[in-house]
Amino acid sequence: MITPTDLLDLTVPHVERFRLSSPAYASEAWPPGTFMLSTRPDGAHIAATQHPASPTRGVVAVRPADDKDSWWLLHELRSRSSNIAQMAQGRNAREISARALSRMSIAWPDSITRTDFHTMTDPLHAMARQSPRARPCTT
């Protein structure tokens, strides 16, 4: 289970370990490569999962329809971090809903551009996933 704390202070946009384990019967686990998004007043914190995970309160799961669009979507969401945080509600702007997020307009270039972007950035993300800094401490 992904908590907002799991997404804070990541130096790369990949989360390897989670502080809470999902129950064995969790039917709402999202597949690896899902983006988990949480907000704070300083902006949105977004990372791709490396294992199946379920979001907890304060975390929204986002996944593109096509895996080739994933890095473009991650880039777009991260570049709109402050806009996303402005849509958050609740104490200290920590509650973002999937509904509010779905109302946000996303820059979406043609499929050739998205595919080229994926081809260029996939090796960089592969290196980032191997980085020891991608793994937050668990307590």
N, CA, C and O atoms as a GROMACS GRO file, in nm:
protein
  556
    1MET      N    1   0.085  -0.118   0.000
    1MET     CA    2   0.000   0.000   0.000
    1MET      C    3   0.089   0.124   0.000
    1MET      O    4   0.185   0.134   0.077
    2ILE      N    5   0.057   0.216  -0.088
    2ILE     CA    6   0.134   0.340  -0.101
    2ILE      C    7   0.070   0.449  -0.017
    2ILE      O    8  -0.050   0.476  -0.029
    3THR      N    9   0.150   0.511   0.068
    3THR     CA   10   0.106   0.623   0.149
    3THR      C   11   0.169   0.751   0.094
    3THR      O   12   0.267   0.743   0.021
    4PRO      N   13   0.114   0.866   0.127
    4PRO     CA   14   0.178   0.991   0.083
    4PRO      C   15   0.325   0.999   0.126
    4PRO      O   16   0.408   1.052   0.052
    5THR      N   17   0.356   0.949   0.243
    5THR     CA   18   0.494   0.953   0.293
    5THR      C   19   0.589   0.877   0.203
    5THR      O   20   0.706   0.914   0.190
    6ASP      N   21   0.541   0.769   0.139
    6ASP     CA   22   0.626   0.692   0.048
    6ASP      C   23   0.672   0.776  -0.071
    6ASP      O   24   0.776   0.747  -0.130
    7LEU      N   25   0.595   0.877  -0.106
    7LEU     CA   26   0.624   0.956  -0.225
    7LEU      C   27   0.707   1.081  -0.197
    7LEU      O   28   0.762   1.141  -0.289
    8LEU      N   29   0.717   1.118  -0.070
    8LEU     CA   30   0.793   1.239  -0.035
    8LEU      C   31   0.942   1.211  -0.039
    8LEU      O   32   0.987   1.101  -0.007
    9ASP      N   33   1.017   1.309  -0.078
    9ASP     CA   34   1.163   1.306  -0.074
    9ASP      C   35   1.228   1.200  -0.162
    9ASP      O   36   1.343   1.163  -0.138
   10LEU      N   37   1.158   1.151  -0.262
   10LEU     CA   38   1.222   1.062  -0.358
   10LEU      C   39   1.310   1.146  -0.450
   10LEU      O   40   1.267   1.251  -0.496
   11THR      N   41   1.430   1.100  -0.475
   11THR     CA   42   1.519   1.176  -0.564
   11THR      C   43   1.495   1.140  -0.710
   11THR      O   44   1.535   1.214  -0.800
   12VAL      N   45   1.432   1.027  -0.735
   12VAL     CA   46   1.394   0.986  -0.870
   12VAL      C   47   1.247   0.947  -0.866
   12VAL      O   48   1.196   0.912  -0.760
   13PRO      N   49   1.177   0.951  -0.979
   13PRO     CA   50   1.032   0.925  -0.977
   13PRO      C   51   0.995   0.776  -0.980
   13PRO      O   52   0.909   0.734  -1.058
   14HIS      N   53   1.060   0.698  -0.894
   14HIS     CA   54   1.030   0.554  -0.885
   14HIS      C   55   1.029   0.516  -0.738
   14HIS      O   56   1.117   0.555  -0.662
   15VAL      N   57   0.930   0.439  -0.699
   15VAL     CA   58   0.922   0.394  -0.561
   15VAL      C   59   0.932   0.242  -0.560
   15VAL      O   60   0.853   0.172  -0.623
   16GLU      N   61   1.032   0.194  -0.489
   16GLU     CA   62   1.061   0.051  -0.485
   16GLU      C   63   0.991  -0.018  -0.368
   16GLU      O   64   0.932  -0.125  -0.384
   17ARG      N   65   0.998   0.044  -0.251
   17ARG     CA   66   0.941  -0.016  -0.130
   17ARG      C   67   0.832   0.072  -0.072
   17ARG      O   68   0.831   0.194  -0.092
   18PHE      N   69   0.741   0.009   0.000
   18PHE     CA   70   0.632   0.082   0.063
   18PHE      C   71   0.639   0.056   0.212
   18PHE      O   72   0.689  -0.047   0.257
   19ARG      N   73   0.589   0.151   0.288
   19ARG     CA   74   0.592   0.136   0.434
   19ARG      C   75   0.487   0.037   0.484
   19ARG      O   76   0.507  -0.028   0.587
   20LEU      N   77   0.376   0.026   0.412
   20LEU     CA   78   0.270  -0.067   0.452
   20LEU      C   79   0.258  -0.178   0.349
   20LEU      O   80   0.266  -0.152   0.228
   21SER      N   81   0.240  -0.300   0.395
   21SER     CA   82   0.222  -0.408   0.298
   21SER      C   83   0.073  -0.424   0.270
   21SER      O   84  -0.011  -0.402   0.358
   22SER      N   85   0.043  -0.462   0.147
   22SER     CA   86  -0.097  -0.483   0.108
   22SER      C   87  -0.143  -0.617   0.162
   22SER      O   88  -0.064  -0.712   0.164
   23PRO      N   89  -0.268  -0.628   0.204
   23PRO     CA   90  -0.318  -0.758   0.245
   23PRO      C   91  -0.322  -0.852   0.126
   23PRO      O   92  -0.339  -0.808   0.012
   24ALA      N   93  -0.308  -0.979   0.151
   24ALA     CA   94  -0.303  -1.080   0.045
   24ALA      C   95  -0.429  -1.078  -0.040
   24ALA      O   96  -0.424  -1.114  -0.158
   25TYR      N   97  -0.541  -1.038   0.017
   25TYR     CA   98  -0.668  -1.039  -0.056
   25TYR      C   99  -0.698  -0.907  -0.126
   25TYR      O  100  -0.808  -0.889  -0.178
   26ALA      N  101  -0.603  -0.815  -0.128
   26ALA     CA  102  -0.627  -0.682  -0.188
   26ALA      C  103  -0.658  -0.698  -0.336
   26ALA      O  104  -0.572  -0.735  -0.416
   27SER      N  105  -0.781  -0.670  -0.371
   27SER     CA  106  -0.823  -0.684  -0.510
   27SER      C  107  -0.800  -0.557  -0.590
   27SER      O  108  -0.807  -0.559  -0.713
   28GLU      N  109  -0.772  -0.447  -0.523
   28GLU     CA  110  -0.755  -0.320  -0.592
   28GLU      C  111  -0.608  -0.285  -0.614
   28GLU      O  112  -0.574  -0.167  -0.628
   29ALA      N  113  -0.521  -0.384  -0.617
   29ALA     CA  114  -0.380  -0.356  -0.642
   29ALA      C  115  -0.361  -0.317  -0.788
   29ALA      O  116  -0.412  -0.383  -0.879
   30TRP      N  117  -0.289  -0.209  -0.809
   30TRP     CA  118  -0.259  -0.160  -0.943
   30TRP      C  119  -0.129  -0.225  -0.988
   30TRP      O  120  -0.043  -0.253  -0.904
   31PRO      N  121  -0.112  -0.250  -1.117
   31PRO     CA  122   0.008  -0.319  -1.166
   31PRO      C  123   0.133  -0.230  -1.158
   31PRO      O  124   0.122  -0.108  -1.144
   32PRO      N  125   0.251  -0.292  -1.166
   32PRO     CA  126   0.374  -0.213  -1.170
   32PRO      C  127   0.368  -0.113  -1.285
   32PRO      O  128   0.309  -0.139  -1.390
   33GLY      N  129   0.432   0.001  -1.263
   33GLY     CA  130   0.430   0.105  -1.364
   33GLY      C  131   0.317   0.205  -1.346
   33GLY      O  132   0.307   0.301  -1.422
   34THR      N  133   0.233   0.183  -1.246
   34THR     CA  134   0.126   0.278  -1.215
   34THR      C  135   0.188   0.398  -1.145
   34THR      O  136   0.279   0.383  -1.064
   35PHE      N  137   0.138   0.517  -1.176
   35PHE     CA  138   0.185   0.637  -1.108
   35PHE      C  139   0.099   0.660  -0.985
   35PHE      O  140  -0.024   0.658  -0.993
   36MET      N  141   0.164   0.682  -0.873
   36MET     CA  142   0.096   0.716  -0.750
   36MET      C  143   0.125   0.863  -0.724
   36MET      O  144   0.240   0.907  -0.729
   37LEU      N  145   0.020   0.938  -0.696
   37LEU     CA  146   0.028   1.083  -0.684
   37LEU      C  147  -0.029   1.126  -0.551
   37LEU      O  148  -0.137   1.083  -0.510
   38SER      N  149   0.044   1.212  -0.484
   38SER     CA  150  -0.001   1.270  -0.358
   38SER      C  151   0.032   1.419  -0.361
   38SER      O  152   0.127   1.459  -0.429
   39THR      N  153  -0.043   1.499  -0.289
   39THR     CA  154  -0.018   1.643  -0.291
   39THR      C  155   0.020   1.695  -0.153
   39THR      O  156  -0.016   1.639  -0.049
   40ARG      N  157   0.092   1.803  -0.157
   40ARG     CA  158   0.130   1.882  -0.041
   40ARG      C  159   0.125   2.027  -0.088
   40ARG      O  160   0.118   2.051  -0.208
   41PRO      N  161   0.129   2.123   0.002
   41PRO     CA  162   0.128   2.263  -0.042
   41PRO      C  163   0.244   2.296  -0.137
   41PRO      O  164   0.232   2.387  -0.219
   42ASP      N  165   0.355   2.225  -0.126
   42ASP     CA  166   0.470   2.253  -0.213
   42ASP      C  167   0.456   2.192  -0.352
   42ASP      O  168   0.541   2.215  -0.438
   43GLY      N  169   0.351   2.114  -0.376
   43GLY     CA  170   0.329   2.056  -0.508
   43GLY      C  171   0.290   1.910  -0.499
   43GLY      O  172   0.271   1.855  -0.391
   44ALA      N  173   0.278   1.849  -0.616
   44ALA     CA  174   0.243   1.708  -0.623
   44ALA      C  175   0.370   1.623  -0.620
   44ALA      O  176   0.474   1.663  -0.672
   45HIS      N  177   0.359   1.509  -0.558
   45HIS     CA  178   0.468   1.413  -0.552
   45HIS      C  179   0.419   1.290  -0.628
   45HIS      O  180   0.316   1.232  -0.593
   46ILE      N  181   0.493   1.252  -0.731
   46ILE     CA  182   0.448   1.146  -0.822
   46ILE      C  183   0.562   1.048  -0.844
   46ILE      O  184   0.676   1.089  -0.867
   47ALA      N  185   0.531   0.919  -0.838
   47ALA     CA  186   0.632   0.817  -0.866
   47ALA      C  187   0.566   0.694  -0.926
   47ALA      O  188   0.449   0.666  -0.901
   48ALA      N  189   0.643   0.623  -1.005
   48ALA     CA  190   0.598   0.498  -1.066
   48ALA      C  191   0.629   0.383  -0.971
   48ALA      O  192   0.736   0.379  -0.910
   49THR      N  193   0.536   0.291  -0.959
   49THR     CA  194   0.558   0.175  -0.873
   49THR      C  195   0.639   0.068  -0.946
   49THR      O  196   0.635   0.058  -1.069
   50GLN      N  197   0.711  -0.010  -0.870
   50GLN     CA  198   0.788  -0.121  -0.925
   50GLN      C  199   0.722  -0.255  -0.898
   50GLN      O  200   0.759  -0.357  -0.956
   51HIS      N  201   0.623  -0.255  -0.810
   51HIS     CA  202   0.550  -0.376  -0.771
   51HIS      C  203   0.401  -0.342  -0.765
   51HIS      O  204   0.366  -0.225  -0.754
   52PRO      N  205   0.313  -0.442  -0.772
   52PRO     CA  206   0.170  -0.412  -0.755
   52PRO      C  207   0.148  -0.339  -0.623
   52PRO      O  208   0.208  -0.373  -0.522
   53ALA      N  209   0.061  -0.239  -0.625
   53ALA     CA  210   0.037  -0.160  -0.505
   53ALA      C  211  -0.103  -0.102  -0.506
   53ALA      O  212  -0.166  -0.090  -0.611
   54SER      N  213  -0.150  -0.069  -0.388
   54SER     CA  214  -0.280  -0.005  -0.371
   54SER      C  215  -0.258   0.132  -0.307
   54SER      O  216  -0.177   0.144  -0.215
   55PRO      N  217  -0.327   0.234  -0.355
   55PRO     CA  218  -0.314   0.365  -0.292
   55PRO      C  219  -0.394   0.372  -0.162
   55PRO      O  220  -0.501   0.312  -0.151
   56THR      N  221  -0.342   0.444  -0.065
   56THR     CA  222  -0.416   0.471   0.057
   56THR      C  223  -0.482   0.608   0.044
   56THR      O  224  -0.470   0.673  -0.060
   57ARG      N  225  -0.549   0.650   0.148
   57ARG     CA  226  -0.611   0.782   0.147
   57ARG      C  227  -0.505   0.888   0.121
   57ARG      O  228  -0.396   0.883   0.178
   58GLY      N  229  -0.538   0.983   0.035
   58GLY     CA  230  -0.444   1.089   0.002
   58GLY      C  231  -0.353   1.056  -0.115
   58GLY      O  232  -0.266   1.135  -0.150
   59VAL      N  233  -0.373   0.939  -0.176
   59VAL     CA  234  -0.293   0.898  -0.292
   59VAL      C  235  -0.389   0.860  -0.404
   59VAL      O  236  -0.487   0.789  -0.381
   60VAL      N  237  -0.360   0.906  -0.524
   60VAL     CA  238  -0.439   0.872  -0.642
   60VAL      C  239  -0.352   0.791  -0.736
   60VAL      O  240  -0.237   0.826  -0.762
   61ALA      N  241  -0.407   0.682  -0.787
   61ALA     CA  242  -0.338   0.599  -0.886
   61ALA      C  243  -0.376   0.646  -1.026
   61ALA      O  244  -0.493   0.670  -1.054
   62VAL      N  245  -0.276   0.658  -1.113
   62VAL     CA  246  -0.297   0.702  -1.251
   62VAL      C  247  -0.218   0.610  -1.342
   62VAL      O  248  -0.103   0.576  -1.314
   63ARG      N  249  -0.281   0.570  -1.450
   63ARG     CA  250  -0.214   0.480  -1.544
   63ARG      C  251  -0.260   0.513  -1.686
   63ARG      O  252  -0.380   0.526  -1.710
   64PRO      N  253  -0.165   0.528  -1.780
   64PRO     CA  254  -0.206   0.554  -1.918
   64PRO      C  255  -0.264   0.428  -1.981
   64PRO      O  256  -0.237   0.317  -1.936
   65ALA      N  257  -0.346   0.446  -2.084
   65ALA     CA  258  -0.405   0.332  -2.153
   65ALA      C  259  -0.298   0.249  -2.225
   65ALA      O  260  -0.312   0.128  -2.236
   66ASP      N  261  -0.192   0.314  -2.272
   66ASP     CA  262  -0.084   0.246  -2.344
   66ASP      C  263   0.047   0.271  -2.270
   66ASP      O  264   0.080   0.386  -2.239
   67ASP      N  265   0.122   0.166  -2.242
   67ASP     CA  266   0.248   0.180  -2.169
   67ASP      C  267   0.348   0.271  -2.240
   67ASP      O  268   0.432   0.332  -2.175
   68LYS      N  269   0.339   0.281  -2.371
   68LYS     CA  270   0.430   0.370  -2.446
   68LYS      C  271   0.404   0.517  -2.413
   68LYS      O  272   0.488   0.602  -2.442
   69ASP      N  273   0.290   0.548  -2.354
   69ASP     CA  274   0.257   0.685  -2.316
   69ASP      C  275   0.299   0.719  -2.173
   69ASP      O  276   0.283   0.832  -2.128
   70SER      N  277   0.353   0.622  -2.102
   70SER     CA  278   0.378   0.640  -1.959
   70SER      C  279   0.476   0.753  -1.928
   70SER      O  280   0.448   0.836  -1.842
   71TRP      N  281   0.588   0.757  -1.997
   71TRP     CA  282   0.687   0.859  -1.960
   71TRP      C  283   0.640   0.998  -1.998
   71TRP      O  284   0.675   1.096  -1.931
   72TRP      N  285   0.562   1.010  -2.106
   72TRP     CA  286   0.507   1.142  -2.139
   72TRP      C  287   0.410   1.186  -2.028
   72TRP      O  288   0.415   1.300  -1.983
   73LEU      N  289   0.324   1.095  -1.986
   73LEU     CA  290   0.227   1.129  -1.881
   73LEU      C  291   0.299   1.166  -1.752
   73LEU      O  292   0.261   1.263  -1.687
   74LEU      N  293   0.401   1.091  -1.714
   74LEU     CA  294   0.477   1.124  -1.594
   74LEU      C  295   0.539   1.262  -1.606
   74LEU      O  296   0.530   1.343  -1.514
   75HIS      N  297   0.601   1.290  -1.718
   75HIS     CA  298   0.661   1.421  -1.741
   75HIS      C  299   0.556   1.531  -1.730
   75HIS      O  300   0.579   1.633  -1.665
   76GLU      N  301   0.443   1.511  -1.793
   76GLU     CA  302   0.338   1.612  -1.793
   76GLU      C  303   0.284   1.634  -1.651
   76GLU      O  304   0.264   1.748  -1.610
   77LEU      N  305   0.259   1.528  -1.578
   77LEU     CA  306   0.208   1.542  -1.441
   77LEU      C  307   0.310   1.612  -1.351
   77LEU      O  308   0.274   1.700  -1.272
   78ARG      N  309   0.436   1.574  -1.364
   78ARG     CA  310   0.539   1.637  -1.281
   78ARG      C  311   0.557   1.784  -1.318
   78ARG      O  312   0.582   1.866  -1.230
   79SER      N  313   0.544   1.818  -1.444
   79SER     CA  314   0.558   1.958  -1.484
   79SER      C  315   0.440   2.042  -1.438
   79SER      O  316   0.450   2.165  -1.430
   80ARG      N  317   0.329   1.978  -1.408
   80ARG     CA  318   0.207   2.049  -1.364
   80ARG      C  319   0.187   2.035  -1.213
   80ARG      O  320   0.076   2.052  -1.164
   81SER      N  321   0.292   2.005  -1.140
   81SER     CA  322   0.287   1.978  -0.997
   81SER      C  323   0.214   2.087  -0.919
   81SER      O  324   0.129   2.058  -0.836
   82SER      N  325   0.248   2.212  -0.944
   82SER     CA  326   0.184   2.320  -0.867
   82SER      C  327   0.036   2.333  -0.903
   82SER      O  328  -0.045   2.363  -0.815
   83ASN      N  329  -0.001   2.312  -1.029
   83ASN     CA  330  -0.142   2.315  -1.068
   83ASN      C  331  -0.220   2.204  -0.998
   83ASN      O  332  -0.333   2.226  -0.952
   84ILE      N  333  -0.161   2.088  -0.989
   84ILE     CA  334  -0.226   1.975  -0.923
   84ILE      C  335  -0.247   2.006  -0.775
   84ILE      O  336  -0.353   1.978  -0.720
   85ALA      N  337  -0.145   2.062  -0.711
   85ALA     CA  338  -0.156   2.096  -0.569
   85ALA      C  339  -0.266   2.198  -0.544
   85ALA      O  340  -0.330   2.195  -0.439
   86GLN      N  341  -0.288   2.289  -0.638
   86GLN     CA  342  -0.394   2.389  -0.623
   86GLN      C  343  -0.533   2.326  -0.627
   86GLN      O  344  -0.628   2.384  -0.573
   87MET      N  345  -0.546   2.210  -0.690
   87MET     CA  346  -0.675   2.141  -0.695
   87MET      C  347  -0.703   2.061  -0.568
   87MET      O  348  -0.815   2.016  -0.545
   88ALA      N  349  -0.601   2.043  -0.485
   88ALA     CA  350  -0.616   1.962  -0.365
   88ALA      C  351  -0.703   2.033  -0.263
   88ALA      O  352  -0.713   2.155  -0.261
   89GLN      N  353  -0.766   1.954  -0.180
   89GLN     CA  354  -0.853   2.006  -0.075
   89GLN      C  355  -0.807   1.954   0.060
   89GLN      O  356  -0.710   1.879   0.070
   90GLY      N  357  -0.878   1.995   0.160
   90GLY     CA  358  -0.851   1.944   0.294
   90GLY      C  359  -0.738   2.017   0.363
   90GLY      O  360  -0.680   2.112   0.311
   91ARG      N  361  -0.710   1.968   0.480
   91ARG     CA  362  -0.607   2.029   0.564
   91ARG      C  363  -0.472   2.023   0.493
   91ARG      O  364  -0.428   1.916   0.451
   92ASN      N  365  -0.407   2.134   0.480
   92ASN     CA  366  -0.276   2.147   0.418
   92ASN      C  367  -0.271   2.097   0.273
   92ASN      O  368  -0.167   2.053   0.226
   93ALA      N  369  -0.383   2.105   0.203
   93ALA     CA  370  -0.389   2.067   0.061
   93ALA      C  371  -0.334   1.927   0.037
   93ALA      O  372  -0.251   1.906  -0.052
   94ARG      N  373  -0.379   1.832   0.116
   94ARG     CA  374  -0.327   1.695   0.105
   94ARG      C  375  -0.424   1.597   0.043
   94ARG      O  376  -0.391   1.479   0.028
   95GLU      N  377  -0.542   1.642   0.007
   95GLU     CA  378  -0.643   1.550  -0.048
   95GLU      C  379  -0.670   1.584  -0.194
   95GLU      O  380  -0.728   1.688  -0.224
   96ILE      N  381  -0.629   1.497  -0.283
   96ILE     CA  382  -0.659   1.513  -0.425
   96ILE      C  383  -0.745   1.394  -0.465
   96ILE      O  384  -0.717   1.280  -0.427
   97SER      N  385  -0.846   1.421  -0.542
   97SER     CA  386  -0.933   1.311  -0.585
   97SER      C  387  -0.907   1.279  -0.731
   97SER      O  388  -0.860   1.364  -0.807
   98ALA      N  389  -0.939   1.158  -0.769
   98ALA     CA  390  -0.926   1.117  -0.910
   98ALA      C  391  -1.018   1.203  -0.996
   98ALA      O  392  -0.983   1.237  -1.110
   99ARG      N  393  -1.132   1.238  -0.945
   99ARG     CA  394  -1.227   1.322  -1.020
   99ARG      C  395  -1.168   1.460  -1.047
   99ARG      O  396  -1.175   1.509  -1.160
  100ALA      N  397  -1.110   1.522  -0.946
  100ALA     CA  398  -1.048   1.654  -0.965
  100ALA      C  399  -0.932   1.644  -1.063
  100ALA      O  400  -0.916   1.731  -1.149
  101LEU      N  401  -0.852   1.541  -1.052
  101LEU     CA  402  -0.738   1.522  -1.140
  101LEU      C  403  -0.784   1.501  -1.285
  101LEU      O  404  -0.718   1.547  -1.378
  102SER      N  405  -0.895   1.432  -1.303
  102SER     CA  406  -0.943   1.404  -1.439
  102SER      C  407  -0.991   1.531  -1.510
  102SER      O  408  -1.002   1.532  -1.632
  103ARG      N  409  -1.021   1.636  -1.436
  103ARG     CA  410  -1.065   1.763  -1.496
  103ARG      C  411  -0.948   1.847  -1.548
  103ARG      O  412  -0.970   1.945  -1.619
  104MET      N  413  -0.828   1.809  -1.514
  104MET     CA  414  -0.711   1.885  -1.556
  104MET      C  415  -0.681   1.858  -1.703
  104MET      O  416  -0.684   1.743  -1.748
  105SER      N  417  -0.652   1.963  -1.777
  105SER     CA  418  -0.616   1.943  -1.918
  105SER      C  419  -0.468   1.904  -1.925
  105SER      O  420  -0.384   1.963  -1.858
  106ILE      N  421  -0.441   1.805  -2.006
  106ILE     CA  422  -0.305   1.752  -2.022
  106ILE      C  423  -0.260   1.779  -2.165
  106ILE      O  424  -0.336   1.758  -2.260
  107ALA      N  425  -0.136   1.826  -2.181
  107ALA     CA  426  -0.080   1.841  -2.315
  107ALA      C  427  -0.054   1.700  -2.368
  107ALA      O  428   0.017   1.622  -2.305
  108TRP      N  429  -0.110   1.669  -2.482
  108TRP     CA  430  -0.101   1.534  -2.536
  108TRP      C  431  -0.063   1.542  -2.684
  108TRP      O  432  -0.151   1.556  -2.769
  109PRO      N  433   0.068   1.533  -2.715
  109PRO     CA  434   0.110   1.540  -2.855
  109PRO      C  435   0.071   1.414  -2.932
  109PRO      O  436   0.016   1.320  -2.875
  110ASP      N  437   0.099   1.414  -3.061
  110ASP     CA  438   0.064   1.299  -3.145
  110ASP      C  439   0.140   1.173  -3.100
  110ASP      O  440   0.237   1.182  -3.024
  111SER      N  441   0.095   1.057  -3.146
  111SER     CA  442   0.151   0.930  -3.100
  111SER      C  443   0.297   0.912  -3.140
  111SER      O  444   0.372   0.846  -3.069
  112ILE      N  445   0.339   0.970  -3.252
  112ILE     CA  446   0.480   0.958  -3.293
  112ILE      C  447   0.570   1.032  -3.194
  112ILE      O  448   0.675   0.982  -3.154
  113THR      N  449   0.528   1.150  -3.153
  113THR     CA  450   0.605   1.228  -3.056
  113THR      C  451   0.611   1.154  -2.922
  113THR      O  452   0.718   1.148  -2.860
  114ARG      N  453   0.499   1.099  -2.877
  114ARG     CA  454   0.497   1.026  -2.750
  114ARG      C  455   0.585   0.902  -2.758
  114ARG      O  456   0.655   0.870  -2.662
  115THR      N  457   0.582   0.832  -2.870
  115THR     CA  458   0.666   0.713  -2.888
  115THR      C  459   0.814   0.751  -2.889
  115THR      O  460   0.896   0.684  -2.826
  116ASP      N  461   0.848   0.857  -2.960
  116ASP     CA  462   0.986   0.904  -2.961
  116ASP      C  463   1.032   0.944  -2.822
  116ASP      O  464   1.144   0.914  -2.781
  117PHE      N  465   0.944   1.013  -2.748
  117PHE     CA  466   0.976   1.054  -2.611
  117PHE      C  467   1.002   0.930  -2.526
  117PHE      O  468   1.097   0.928  -2.447
  118HIS      N  469   0.919   0.829  -2.540
  118HIS     CA  470   0.935   0.704  -2.464
  118HIS      C  471   1.069   0.637  -2.499
  118HIS      O  472   1.140   0.592  -2.410
  119THR      N  473   1.102   0.632  -2.626
  119THR     CA  474   1.227   0.569  -2.671
  119THR      C  475   1.349   0.640  -2.612
  119THR      O  476   1.446   0.575  -2.574
  120MET      N  477   1.344   0.772  -2.605
  120MET     CA  478   1.457   0.848  -2.551
  120MET      C  479   1.466   0.840  -2.398
  120MET      O  480   1.576   0.835  -2.343
  121THR      N  481   1.352   0.839  -2.331
  121THR     CA  482   1.356   0.847  -2.185
  121THR      C  483   1.355   0.712  -2.114
  121THR      O  484   1.394   0.704  -1.998
  122ASP      N  485   1.314   0.606  -2.181
  122ASP     CA  486   1.308   0.475  -2.116
  122ASP      C  487   1.444   0.431  -2.061
  122ASP      O  488   1.449   0.382  -1.949
  123PRO      N  489   1.556   0.447  -2.135
  123PRO     CA  490   1.685   0.409  -2.076
  123PRO      C  491   1.721   0.491  -1.952
  123PRO      O  492   1.784   0.440  -1.860
  124LEU      N  493   1.682   0.617  -1.950
  124LEU     CA  494   1.708   0.700  -1.832
  124LEU      C  495   1.629   0.651  -1.711
  124LEU      O  496   1.681   0.647  -1.600
  125HIS      N  497   1.504   0.614  -1.735
  125HIS     CA  498   1.423   0.562  -1.625
  125HIS      C  499   1.474   0.426  -1.579
  125HIS      O  500   1.467   0.394  -1.460
  126ALA      N  501   1.524   0.346  -1.670
  126ALA     CA  502   1.582   0.215  -1.633
  126ALA      C  503   1.701   0.237  -1.539
  126ALA      O  504   1.717   0.164  -1.441
  127MET      N  505   1.785   0.336  -1.568
  127MET     CA  506   1.898   0.367  -1.480
  127MET      C  507   1.850   0.420  -1.346
  127MET      O  508   1.904   0.384  -1.242
  128ALA      N  509   1.747   0.504  -1.348
  128ALA     CA  510   1.695   0.561  -1.223
  128ALA      C  511   1.638   0.452  -1.133
  128ALA      O  512   1.653   0.458  -1.011
  129ARG      N  513   1.572   0.351  -1.193
  129ARG     CA  514   1.516   0.241  -1.113
  129ARG      C  515   1.625   0.162  -1.042
  129ARG      O  516   1.600   0.102  -0.938
  130GLN      N  517   1.745   0.159  -1.099
  130GLN     CA  518   1.856   0.085  -1.039
  130GLN      C  519   1.929   0.165  -0.932
  130GLN      O  520   2.007   0.108  -0.855
  131SER      N  521   1.903   0.294  -0.926
  131SER     CA  522   1.971   0.380  -0.830
  131SER      C  523   1.932   0.345  -0.688
  131SER      O  524   1.814   0.331  -0.658
  132PRO      N  525   2.032   0.332  -0.599
  132PRO     CA  526   1.998   0.307  -0.457
  132PRO      C  527   1.920   0.422  -0.397
  132PRO      O  528   1.849   0.404  -0.298
  133ARG      N  529   1.932   0.541  -0.456
  133ARG     CA  530   1.858   0.657  -0.405
  133ARG      C  531   1.710   0.648  -0.437
  133ARG      O  532   1.630   0.726  -0.385
  134ALA      N  533   1.671   0.554  -0.522
  134ALA     CA  534   1.529   0.538  -0.557
  134ALA      C  535   1.453   0.465  -0.447
  134ALA      O  536   1.330   0.459  -0.450
  135ARG      N  537   1.525   0.410  -0.353
  135ARG     CA  538   1.463   0.329  -0.249
  135ARG      C  539   1.459   0.405  -0.118
  135ARG      O  540   1.564   0.422  -0.055
  136PRO      N  541   1.343   0.451  -0.073
  136PRO     CA  542   1.337   0.523   0.054
  136PRO      C  543   1.359   0.428   0.170
  136PRO      O  544   1.334   0.308   0.160
  137CYS      N  545   1.405   0.484   0.280
  137CYS     CA  546   1.421   0.404   0.401
  137CYS      C  547   1.286   0.360   0.451
  137CYS      O  548   1.189   0.435   0.443
  138THR      N  549   1.279   0.242   0.503
  138THR     CA  550   1.153   0.196   0.564
  138THR      C  551   1.172   0.193   0.714
  138THR      O  552   1.279   0.158   0.764
  139THR      N  553   1.068   0.231   0.783
  139THR     CA  554   1.076   0.233   0.929
  139THR      C  555   0.967   0.151   0.989
  139THR      O  556   0.957   0.141   1.111
   0.00000   0.00000   0.00000
